[in-house]
Amino acid sequence: MPKPYVKLPTSRFIKVECRKCKNIQTIFNKASTKVTCLKCGELLAEPTGGIVRVKGRIVSILS
């Protein structure tokens, strides 16, 4: 079986629920800046140089 020419992406979008106001927001799992809730301003994720450290609750992983 031949190797594929294009490598599949390792990054995903994830749905995160804010612990403070229960707002569900879609974020990128390799974000390079801090991600805050759009309703209350609570920190949802912070960058680590690779995959973000999620502070909220992960609801689902989108492919």
N, C-alpha and C positions, 0 to 999 in steps of 0.2 A: 504494500500500500504506500503510495507516495506521500511525502510530507506536505502539509498545507503551506502555501506561500505567505499567507497573512496570519499572524499570530492573533489569537482571540484576546480581547481586552480583559484585564483583571479587575477593572474598576466597575463599580455599580452605583446605582442610586438607591437610597434607603429611606423609608418613611420612619420618622422619629416623633414620638409623642412627648410634649413638654410636661415635665412633672408638676409644674406650678399651675398652668391654666388648661392642661389637657388638649392643647391645639396640636394637630398632626401636620407635620411639615416634611416635604421631600428635600433631602440634602444629598450631596455627592460624598461618597465614602473616602475620597482622597482630596478633600478640600484643603486649600493652603492658607485659609484665614479662619478666624473664629466664626462660628455660625450661631446666631442668636434667634430666639423665637420672634416671629413677626408681630405677635399680639402683645406679649408682656415684656420682651427683652431678655428673658432668661437665657443663659448659655446652654446651647444644645450639644455642641461639639467643638473640640479644639484640635488644631493640627499637631501632629507628632513627627512630621517628616515623611510619613507614609500614609497609612490608613488613620483616619481621625479617631480620637478618643470620644466616644459618645457619652454624654451626660444625661440624656433623656432615656426613654424606653423605646427600643427598636420594635416597630409594629410589623414591618415586612421589608424584604429585600427585593427590589425590582430588577429584572434582568433585561 
